[in-house]
Amino acid sequence: MKHLFFFVGLLSAGLVLLSGCSKKREYVSRIEISPAIRTRVSGLFFEKGDQIGLTVLKGGESYALNTPLTYDGSLFSDPGVVWYDDSQQPATLTAYYPYSVAGTPETFSVELDQRSGCDDSDLLGAVAAGIVPASTPIAMLFYHLMTQLTVVVDNSTAADVTGVTVGGFIPTATVDLSVPTASAKSGVAAAGIQAFEVTPGEAYRVILVPQQGDLSVTVETSDGKTSSKSISGALLESGKRYDLSVKITTSDLDLTLSGEISDWEEGGSLDTPDGSGGSGGAGNIDDPDDSDDPDDPESGTLVYDGVTYPTVRIGDQVWMAANLRYRPDNLVFEKDFWEPEDGLSSDPELGLLYTYATATAGVSYSGSPVQGICPDGWHIPNAAELRALSESPECGSGFLKCAGFTIVTVSMTRYGDSDQGYLMSSELSEVGNCHCLHYSVSSEPSMASLSVDFGLSVRCVQD
């Protein structure tokens, strides 16, 4: 799994069964998993070729046990892994990443030497009950079970930092994928973990087993000196990311556990008894009655191609408060764009579903805003803008519209569950998938990545 660096409230693990297309398709019997990641370690999403281990319990008996499924860029599957014949018999599915031939992990140890990267120390899990065989993919929400710590170094000496070691924590976890959760295994001794150099001399990262303990940091410098300090009772929770600031002077090493959060779900401050912390934005919902100008986004409305959209100010940006429903004249309906599964008549705010090429008008993101099919002065949001939107307290119930999505493969086109939604970003992953914001009626927003050929919702943001 390729790893970048950013992100986002722990919620109960969930699995959503994707509904079939309103147009009948040939039954697909193999088990397919459509993944989403709730929080991220140093990573963005799964990469083509990644493998998960899947276990299917049917009526309390194993139907599949630690079966490897491979990611093809959109779905996890294997041609030989198929559903059983009884469509009325529910099953419980559990999955984990990375796959291990040794079996579904009951214990998991992070690497003691993470200088070459943190990938092998990352463990994700997903679980769902009451799933029955279906011809459509199963959407599984994966959670990071470990915790991430980034040591940010402020070096005021003439010597260079040559290494950072984090100690005092037990490196082995007891894993329960039925929840899923992980915790420090009793009877195992604490150990030092050598950190990965994210930015030379400035930032070092480790993946740790979640626990509360006496956390220590040791910094080595090129002049042969070694300095260490520790924090008593530091609490690092599963799926959360913490920053620890280290200041090196000629006479001492000083630790500042500010708890500044930027990647995973907010982990809070390590130097407070309750581990609380984090930050939130503020915004005001524009009132349509504040102005008579329908083209002024500050008035709460925007007229585009004869359609009036409500708008809302969230933080320092103005967003459409309904999904885009612009119909490009030069493109093909049900090939380049689609109505949502329930149709526009059910709720006009559901908008239309667009391929990436349709939404961006064929323009590749290069750091500048991509207008695409948005009106003048507006653009397709980038990934950072979608993350900021999802993390804002103003992005409350009713703002995100679940319009389903269109699953497009070489052999078929079908709809995803109308209880889910994906807002498209203008950015692509390293393997060419589209970064997007995933949400459903039963879960909070989280970033995901889907094929550029899928039909997704678009929500324009003002320049």
C-alpha positions as CSV (number, residue, x, y, z in Angstrom):
1,M,0.0,0.0,0.0
2,K,1.6,3.3,-1.1
3,H,1.8,5.7,1.8
4,L,1.5,9.5,1.8
5,F,0.5,11.3,4.9
6,F,-2.7,12.9,6.2
7,F,-6.2,12.4,8.2
8,V,-9.5,11.8,10.4
9,G,-13.9,10.1,15.2
10,L,-13.8,6.5,15.7
11,L,-17.1,5.0,14.7
12,S,-18.4,1.5,14.9
13,A,-17.1,-0.9,12.3
14,G,-19.6,-1.3,9.5
15,L,-20.3,-3.1,6.3
16,V,-22.9,-2.1,3.8
17,L,-24.3,-4.5,1.2
18,L,-24.4,-2.8,-2.2
19,S,-27.8,-3.1,-3.9
20,G,-28.2,-4.3,-7.5
21,C,-28.6,-2.1,-10.5
22,S,-32.1,-1.1,-11.6
23,K,-31.1,-2.7,-14.9
24,K,-30.8,-6.5,-14.4
25,R,-27.3,-7.9,-14.9
26,E,-25.9,-11.4,-15.1
27,Y,-25.5,-12.8,-11.6
28,V,-21.9,-12.7,-10.3
29,S,-21.3,-15.5,-7.7
30,R,-17.8,-14.6,-6.6
31,I,-17.2,-12.7,-3.4
32,E,-16.0,-9.1,-4.1
33,I,-15.0,-6.6,-1.5
34,S,-15.2,-2.8,-2.2
35,P,-12.9,-1.3,0.5
36,A,-12.8,2.1,2.2
37,I,-10.4,3.2,4.9
38,R,-11.8,5.1,7.9
39,T,-8.4,6.4,9.1
40,R,-4.9,6.3,7.6
41,V,-1.5,5.7,8.9
42,S,1.0,7.3,6.5
43,G,-1.1,6.0,3.7
44,L,-3.9,7.0,1.4
45,F,-5.5,3.8,0.1
46,F,-4.9,0.3,-1.1
47,E,-2.7,-0.3,-4.1
48,K,-3.2,-2.7,-7.0
49,G,-1.9,-6.1,-6.0
50,D,-2.4,-5.6,-2.2
51,Q,-4.0,-8.7,-0.4
52,I,-6.4,-9.0,2.5
53,G,-7.3,-12.1,4.4
54,L,-11.0,-12.9,4.5
55,T,-12.9,-15.2,6.8
56,V,-16.6,-16.0,6.3
57,L,-18.5,-17.6,9.1
58,K,-21.8,-19.2,7.9
59,G,-24.1,-20.2,10.8
60,G,-21.1,-20.3,13.2
61,E,-19.1,-22.6,10.8
62,S,-16.2,-21.6,8.6
63,Y,-17.1,-21.2,5.0
64,A,-13.9,-19.4,4.1
65,L,-10.9,-19.2,6.5
66,N,-8.1,-16.7,6.0
67,T,-8.7,-16.7,2.3
68,P,-6.5,-14.2,0.3
69,L,-8.3,-11.7,-1.9
70,T,-6.3,-9.4,-4.3
71,Y,-7.0,-5.7,-5.0
72,D,-7.4,-4.9,-8.8
73,G,-7.6,-1.2,-8.3
74,S,-11.3,-1.1,-7.4
75,L,-12.2,-4.4,-5.7
76,F,-10.7,-7.3,-3.7
77,S,-11.6,-10.6,-5.2
78,D,-10.3,-14.0,-6.3
79,P,-11.9,-16.1,-9.2
80,G,-12.1,-19.1,-7.0
81,V,-13.8,-17.5,-4.0
82,V,-17.5,-17.7,-4.5
83,W,-20.7,-17.4,-2.4
84,Y,-22.5,-20.4,-1.1
85,D,-25.9,-21.3,-2.7
86,D,-28.2,-20.5,0.2
87,S,-29.2,-16.8,-0.4
88,Q,-31.2,-16.7,2.9
89,Q,-28.3,-17.8,5.1
90,P,-26.5,-14.8,6.7
91,A,-22.8,-14.8,7.3
92,T,-20.3,-12.8,9.3
93,L,-17.3,-11.5,7.4
94,T,-14.0,-10.4,8.9
95,A,-11.0,-9.1,6.9
96,Y,-7.6,-7.8,7.7
97,Y,-4.6,-6.2,5.9
98,P,-1.8,-7.2,5.3
99,Y,-2.5,-10.8,4.5
100,S,-0.5,-13.4,6.3
101,V,-0.1,-17.1,5.2
102,A,0.3,-17.9,8.9
103,G,-3.3,-17.3,9.5
104,T,-5.7,-14.6,10.8
105,P,-3.7,-12.7,13.4
106,E,-4.6,-13.2,17.0
107,T,-1.4,-11.3,17.9
108,F,0.5,-8.7,15.8
109,S,3.9,-7.2,16.4
110,V,5.2,-3.9,14.9
111,E,8.7,-3.9,13.4
112,L,11.4,-2.9,15.9
113,D,13.4,-1.4,13.0
114,Q,11.1,0.9,11.0
115,R,13.9,3.0,9.4
116,S,13.0,1.7,5.9
117,G,9.2,2.4,6.3
118,C,6.2,1.8,8.4
119,D,4.2,-0.3,6.0
120,D,4.8,-3.7,7.6
121,S,3.7,-2.4,11.0
122,D,0.3,-1.2,9.8
123,L,-2.6,-3.5,10.6
124,L,-6.2,-2.8,9.4
125,G,-9.3,-4.7,10.2
126,A,-13.0,-4.8,9.1
127,V,-16.0,-6.8,10.2
128,A,-19.7,-7.2,9.5
129,A,-22.5,-9.5,10.4
130,G,-25.8,-10.5,8.8
131,I,-24.4,-10.5,5.2
132,V,-26.2,-12.7,2.6
133,P,-24.9,-13.8,-0.8
134,A,-25.3,-11.1,-3.5
135,S,-24.2,-10.4,-7.0
136,T,-22.8,-7.0,-6.1
137,P,-19.7,-6.0,-4.1
138,I,-19.7,-5.8,-0.4
139,A,-18.4,-2.4,0.9
140,M,-16.1,-3.0,3.9
141,L,-14.8,-0.2,6.1
142,F,-11.3,-0.9,7.3
143,Y,-9.9,0.6,10.5
144,H,-6.2,1.1,11.4
145,L,-5.7,-0.8,14.7
146,M,-2.3,0.6,15.6
147,T,-1.3,4.1,16.5
148,Q,1.0,6.5,14.8
149,L,3.6,8.9,16.4
150,T,5.5,11.5,14.5
151,V,8.6,13.0,16.2
152,V,9.1,16.5,15.0
153,V,12.7,17.7,15.6
154,D,13.9,21.3,16.2
155,N,17.7,21.0,16.2
156,S,19.6,24.2,17.2
157,T,23.0,22.5,17.4
158,A,25.7,22.2,14.7
159,A,25.4,18.4,14.7
160,D,23.0,16.5,12.4
161,V,20.3,14.1,13.7
162,T,21.3,10.6,12.7
163,G,18.5,8.6,14.3
164,V,15.4,8.6,16.6
165,T,14.3,5.7,18.8
166,V,11.0,5.5,20.6
167,G,10.9,3.2,23.6
168,G,8.9,2.2,26.6
169,F,6.0,0.6,24.7
170,I,5.2,-3.1,24.3
171,P,5.6,-3.9,20.5
172,T,3.1,-6.8,20.4
173,A,-0.7,-6.5,20.3
174,T,-3.5,-8.9,21.1
175,V,-5.9,-8.6,18.1
176,D,-9.6,-9.2,18.1
177,L,-10.9,-8.9,14.5
178,S,-14.5,-9.5,15.6
179,V,-14.6,-5.9,17.0
180,P,-12.0,-5.1,15.5
181,T,-9.5,-3.9,18.1
182,A,-5.9,-4.3,19.3
183,S,-4.2,-3.8,22.7
184,A,-0.8,-4.4,24.2
185,K,-0.2,-8.1,25.0
186,S,0.4,-8.8,28.6
187,G,3.7,-10.5,29.6
188,V,5.7,-8.9,26.7
189,A,8.6,-6.6,27.5
190,A,8.7,-3.0,26.2
191,A,11.2,-2.4,23.4
192,G,12.8,0.4,21.5
193,I,11.6,1.1,18.0
194,Q,13.8,2.9,15.4
195,A,11.9,5.5,13.6
196,F,11.4,6.1,9.9
197,E,12.9,9.4,8.6
198,V,10.0,11.2,6.9
199,T,11.9,14.5,6.5
200,P,15.7,14.3,6.9
201,G,16.7,15.8,10.3
202,E,13.2,17.1,10.9
203,A,10.5,14.4,11.2
204,Y,10.6,10.8,12.2
205,R,7.6,8.4,12.3
206,V,6.8,5.1,14.1
207,I,3.8,2.8,14.3
208,L,3.1,1.6,17.8
209,V,0.8,-0.7,19.6
210,P,-2.0,1.3,21.2
211,Q,-1.5,1.5,25.0
212,Q,-0.7,3.7,28.0
213,G,2.8,3.6,29.3
214,D,6.0,5.5,29.9
215,L,7.0,6.7,26.5
216,S,10.7,7.5,25.9
217,V,12.5,9.3,23.0
218,T,16.2,8.9,22.2
219,V,17.9,11.2,19.6
220,E,21.3,10.4,18.2
221,T,23.4,13.1,16.6
222,S,26.4,13.1,14.3
223,D,28.7,14.3,17.0
224,G,28.3,11.0,18.8
225,K,25.9,12.3,21.5
226,T,22.7,10.5,22.6
227,S,19.9,12.3,24.5
228,S,16.8,10.7,26.0
229,K,13.7,11.8,27.8
230,S,10.4,10.2,28.7
231,I,6.7,11.0,29.4
232,S,5.0,9.1,32.2
233,G,1.6,7.5,31.4
234,A,1.4,8.6,27.8
235,L,-1.9,7.3,26.3
236,L,-1.8,6.5,22.6
237,E,-5.1,5.1,21.2
238,S,-5.9,2.9,18.3
239,G,-6.4,4.6,14.9
240,K,-5.0,7.9,16.1
241,R,-2.0,10.0,15.2
242,Y,0.1,12.1,17.6
243,D,2.9,14.6,17.1
244,L,5.7,15.0,19.6
245,S,8.0,18.0,19.3
246,V,11.6,17.5,20.3
247,K,13.9,20.5,20.7
248,I,17.7,19.8,20.8
249,T,20.0,22.4,22.4
250,T,23.7,22.2,23.2
251,S,22.9,21.4,26.8
252,D,19.7,19.4,26.7
253,L,16.9,17.7,24.9
254,D,13.4,19.0,25.5
255,L,10.1,17.2,24.7
256,T,6.9,19.1,23.9
257,L,3.9,16.7,23.6
258,S,1.6,19.2,22.0
259,G,-0.6,16.5,20.5
260,E,-0.9,18.4,17.2
261,I,-3.0,16.2,14.9
262,S,-2.8,16.2,11.1
263,D,-3.3,12.7,9.7
264,W,-5.5,10.2,11.5
265,E,-8.4,10.8,13.7
266,E,-7.6,13.4,16.3
267,G,-5.7,11.8,19.1
268,G,-5.5,14.8,21.4
269,S,-2.7,16.0,23.6
270,L,-0.4,13.5,25.4
271,D,0.4,15.9,28.2
272,T,-3.2,16.1,29.6
273,P,-4.6,13.5,32.0
274,D,-7.6,12.7,29.8
275,G,-5.8,12.7,26.5
276,S,-8.3,15.2,25.1
277,G,-7.4,17.8,22.5
278,G,-7.8,18.6,18.8
279,S,-9.3,21.5,17.0
280,G,-12.4,22.4,15.1
281,G,-13.5,24.9,12.5
282,A,-16.4,27.2,12.5
283,G,-18.8,28.3,9.8
284,N,-22.1,29.9,9.1
285,I,-24.9,28.6,6.9
286,D,-25.9,31.3,4.5
287,D,-29.5,32.4,4.8
288,P,-31.2,32.7,1.3
289,D,-33.3,35.6,2.7
290,D,-30.2,37.7,3.3
291,S,-30.0,38.9,-0.3
292,D,-32.2,39.1,-3.4
293,D,-29.4,38.3,-5.8
294,P,-29.7,34.6,-6.8
295,D,-26.2,34.6,-8.4
296,D,-24.5,35.8,-5.2
297,P,-23.2,32.7,-3.2
298,E,-23.3,34.8,-0.1
299,S,-27.1,35.0,-0.5
300,G,-27.5,31.3,-0.1
301,T,-28.3,30.5,-3.8
302,L,-26.5,30.0,-7.1
303,V,-28.2,29.7,-10.5
304,Y,-26.3,27.6,-13.0
305,D,-27.7,26.4,-16.4
306,G,-31.2,27.2,-15.3
307,V,-30.9,25.2,-12.0
308,T,-30.9,27.0,-8.6
309,Y,-28.5,25.5,-6.0
310,P,-28.5,26.4,-2.3
311,T,-25.0,27.4,-1.0
312,V,-23.4,27.3,2.4
313,R,-20.3,28.9,3.9
314,I,-18.2,26.4,5.8
315,G,-15.1,27.9,7.4
316,D,-13.7,30.2,4.8
317,Q,-15.2,28.5,1.7
318,V,-18.5,28.5,0.0
319,W,-19.9,25.2,-1.1
320,M,-22.9,24.0,-3.1
321,A,-25.3,22.5,-0.6
322,A,-26.7,20.1,-3.2
323,N,-25.1,17.8,-5.7
324,L,-24.4,19.0,-9.2
325,R,-27.0,18.1,-11.8
326,Y,-25.5,19.7,-14.9
327,R,-26.0,17.8,-18.1
328,P,-23.1,18.1,-20.6
329,D,-24.6,18.4,-24.1
330,N,-21.7,16.8,-25.9
331,L,-21.5,13.6,-23.7
332,V,-23.6,10.4,-23.6
333,F,-26.2,9.8,-20.9
334,E,-25.7,6.4,-19.1
335,K,-22.1,6.2,-20.4
336,D,-20.4,9.5,-19.2
337,F,-23.0,10.4,-16.6
338,W,-26.1,8.9,-14.9
339,E,-29.1,9.7,-12.8
340,P,-28.8,8.4,-9.2
341,E,-30.2,5.0,-8.6
342,D,-33.5,6.4,-7.2
343,G,-33.8,8.8,-10.1
344,L,-33.9,12.6,-9.9
345,S,-37.7,12.6,-9.2
346,S,-37.0,11.4,-5.6
347,D,-34.9,14.3,-4.6
348,P,-33.4,16.9,-7.0
349,E,-30.6,17.6,-4.5
350,L,-29.2,14.1,-5.3
351,G,-27.8,15.5,-8.6
352,L,-26.2,13.3,-11.3
353,L,-23.3,10.8,-11.2
354,Y,-20.3,11.6,-13.3
355,T,-17.1,9.8,-14.5
356,Y,-13.9,11.6,-13.6
357,A,-13.2,12.6,-17.2
358,T,-16.8,14.0,-17.5
359,A,-16.6,16.0,-14.2
360,T,-13.1,17.5,-14.9
361,A,-13.8,18.1,-18.6
362,G,-10.6,16.1,-19.4
363,V,-8.4,18.5,-17.4
364,S,-5.7,16.8,-15.2
365,Y,-5.1,18.2,-11.7
366,S,-1.7,19.9,-11.4
367,G,-2.1,21.8,-8.1
368,S,-4.4,24.5,-9.6
369,P,-8.2,24.4,-9.3
370,V,-10.0,22.4,-11.9
371,Q,-13.2,24.0,-13.0
372,G,-14.4,21.1,-15.1
373,I,-18.2,21.2,-15.4
374,C,-18.6,23.6,-12.5
375,P,-19.9,27.1,-13.2
376,D,-17.4,30.0,-13.7
377,G,-15.8,31.0,-10.4
378,W,-16.3,27.5,-9.0
379,H,-14.2,24.3,-9.2
380,I,-14.1,20.5,-8.4
381,P,-12.7,20.3,-4.8
382,N,-9.3,18.8,-4.3
383,A,-8.6,16.1,-1.7
384,A,-7.6,18.6,1.0
385,E,-10.8,20.6,0.5
386,L,-12.9,17.5,0.9
387,R,-11.0,16.5,4.0
388,A,-11.5,20.0,5.5
389,L,-15.2,19.8,4.7
390,S,-15.6,16.4,6.3
391,E,-13.8,17.5,9.5
392,S,-15.9,20.7,9.9
393,P,-18.6,20.7,12.5
394,E,-20.8,22.5,10.0
395,C,-20.8,19.5,7.7
396,G,-23.7,18.1,9.7
397,S,-26.7,15.8,9.1
398,G,-28.4,16.5,5.8
399,F,-25.6,18.4,4.1
400,L,-24.1,15.3,2.3
401,K,-26.6,13.7,0.0
402,C,-26.5,9.9,-0.5
403,A,-27.1,9.4,-4.2
404,G,-25.4,6.0,-4.5
405,F,-22.8,5.6,-7.2
406,T,-22.3,3.8,-10.5
407,I,-20.0,0.8,-10.6
408,V,-18.5,0.4,-14.1
409,T,-16.3,-2.5,-15.1
410,V,-15.4,-4.0,-18.5
411,S,-18.3,-6.5,-18.3
412,M,-21.0,-4.6,-16.5
413,T,-22.5,-1.4,-15.2
414,R,-24.5,-1.4,-12.0
415,Y,-25.5,0.9,-9.1
416,G,-24.0,1.0,-5.7
417,D,-26.3,1.3,-2.7
418,S,-28.3,4.4,-2.6
419,D,-27.7,4.7,1.1
420,Q,-24.1,5.6,0.3
421,G,-22.5,8.5,-1.4
422,Y,-19.1,9.6,-2.8
423,L,-18.1,13.2,-3.5
424,M,-15.4,13.4,-6.3
425,S,-12.1,15.3,-5.9
426,S,-10.0,16.6,-8.7
427,E,-7.0,14.5,-7.5
428,L,-5.9,11.1,-8.6
429,S,-3.9,8.4,-6.7
430,E,-0.6,7.0,-7.8
431,V,-2.4,4.1,-9.4
432,G,-4.9,6.4,-11.2
433,N,-7.9,6.1,-9.0
434,C,-10.0,9.1,-8.0
435,H,-9.7,10.4,-4.4
436,C,-13.2,11.0,-3.0
437,L,-15.2,11.5,0.2
438,H,-17.2,8.5,1.2
439,Y,-20.2,8.7,3.5
440,S,-23.4,6.7,4.2
441,V,-26.6,6.9,6.3
442,S,-24.9,4.8,9.0
443,S,-21.3,6.2,9.1
444,E,-19.4,9.4,9.2
445,P,-17.4,10.8,6.2
446,S,-14.0,9.3,5.4
447,M,-11.7,9.5,2.4
448,A,-11.6,6.7,-0.1
449,S,-10.4,6.0,-3.6
450,L,-12.4,4.6,-6.5
451,S,-12.0,4.0,-10.2
452,V,-12.2,7.0,-12.5
453,D,-14.7,5.1,-14.6
454,F,-17.2,5.0,-11.7
455,G,-20.1,7.5,-11.6
456,L,-19.7,9.7,-8.5
457,S,-21.4,12.8,-7.2
458,V,-19.9,16.3,-7.6
459,R,-20.2,19.2,-5.2
460,C,-18.6,22.4,-6.5
461,V,-16.7,24.9,-4.2
462,Q,-16.2,28.5,-4.9
463,D,-12.8,29.7,-6.0
